[in-house]
Amino acid sequence: MVQSKAASVDDFMEEVAPERRPALDRLRGLCLERFGEGSELMAFGMPAYGPPKLPWIAFNSQKQHIAFYVGESAMDAFPERLQGVDHGKGCVRWRKPETMDFDLIADMLDHVKTRTQGGG
């Protein structure tokens, strides 16, 4: 896993390859809409959302893909929509930003929000 040394998510976003920036901006925006600015932090060298010691959500720009760490529960909630998408235990990976399914990402974020904050 590639870890950034960025002190803030803004700094992290400045380091992102230009061709990935629009997708990561959109992903960040969805996270902020669900969890608020107060939940945003850098954890394990990547943007994350939730409590500092164990965030609920994180994402990263890896060498070969964009990784979205959403957890097993959210992955288990949408198995049919993840068919044909590279994913593993709690993580979805896209090699090309243009293939990211932002409707699925939004639904996964809503699932996490409901589980962690009662949806409110």
TAVENFEN-V199365 format. One record per residue. N is the residue number from 1. PHI is phi in degrees with one decimal (* if undefined). PSI is psi in degrees with one decimal (* if undefined). Layout:
N_PHI_PSI, N_PHI_PSI
This chain:
1_*_131.5, 2_-82.0_127.0, 3_-114.2_133.1, 4_-83.5_151.9, 5_-97.8_6.9, 6_-58.4_140.3, 7_-81.3_-23.1, 8_-141.2_165.3, 9_-65.5_-36.2, 10_-58.6_-44.6, 11_-63.6_-41.3, 12_-58.0_-46.7, 13_-63.7_-30.5, 14_-67.5_-26.0, 15_-82.2_-17.3, 16_-67.0_142.6, 17_-57.9_137.5, 18_-54.4_-35.4, 19_-71.5_-17.7, 20_-98.1_-15.5, 21_-58.4_-46.4, 22_-59.4_-41.8, 23_-66.3_-42.2, 24_-70.6_-33.6, 25_-61.9_-42.7, 26_-66.7_-42.4, 27_-61.7_-45.9, 28_-59.6_-44.0, 29_-58.8_-42.2, 30_-63.7_-40.9, 31_-63.5_-44.0, 32_-65.4_-37.8, 33_-59.9_-40.3, 34_-80.9_-40.6, 35_-113.5_-11.6, 36_82.1_158.2, 37_-62.7_-31.4, 38_-65.8_-17.1, 39_-93.3_-8.0, 40_-82.3_133.7, 41_-157.1_169.3, 42_-97.2_127.3, 43_-140.7_132.9, 44_56.4_31.2, 45_76.2_21.1, 46_-149.3_159.6, 47_-62.7_138.1, 48_-145.6_164.7, 49_-139.7_128.4, 50_128.0_-162.4, 51_-64.5_143.6, 52_-56.8_-37.7, 53_-79.5_-25.1, 54_-151.9_77.2, 55_-62.0_155.1, 56_-81.9_-34.4, 57_-134.3_146.7, 58_-152.7_160.5, 59_-145.8_160.6, 60_-153.3_153.7, 61_-103.3_96.9, 62_-82.9_174.5, 63_-60.6_-45.0, 64_-104.6_-8.3, 65_-162.3_168.8, 66_-97.7_128.0, 67_-108.1_136.2, 68_-123.6_109.7, 69_-95.0_104.8, 70_-117.7_-12.2, 71_94.3_156.7, 72_-65.5_-37.3, 73_-60.8_-45.4, 74_-67.0_-36.4, 75_-66.3_-42.1, 76_-66.3_-23.9, 77_-76.5_-16.6, 78_-133.9_48.0, 79_-61.7_-38.4, 80_-68.2_-33.6, 81_-79.3_-14.6, 82_-93.3_-4.2, 83_-61.1_131.2, 84_84.1_-0.6, 85_-107.0_135.5, 86_-66.6_118.9, 87_-152.9_159.0, 88_-138.8_-159.4, 89_-65.1_96.2, 90_81.4_7.5, 91_-137.5_136.6, 92_-112.5_139.7, 93_-128.3_136.2, 94_-124.7_126.9, 95_-76.1_-32.7, 96_-119.5_122.9, 97_-55.8_-32.9, 98_-69.3_-11.2, 99_-93.7_-0.8, 100_-67.1_132.6, 101_-95.6_94.2, 102_-71.6_-22.4, 103_-67.8_-43.1, 104_-64.0_-44.3, 105_-58.8_-45.3, 106_-60.7_-42.5, 107_-65.7_-38.2, 108_-66.1_-41.2, 109_-63.0_-41.1, 110_-62.3_-38.9, 111_-60.9_-47.5, 112_-63.4_-43.0, 113_-60.3_-44.9, 114_-60.7_-42.7, 115_-69.9_-34.9, 116_-96.3_-28.5, 117_-128.2_9.5, 118_71.9_16.5, 119_75.1_-3.3, 120_-97.0_*
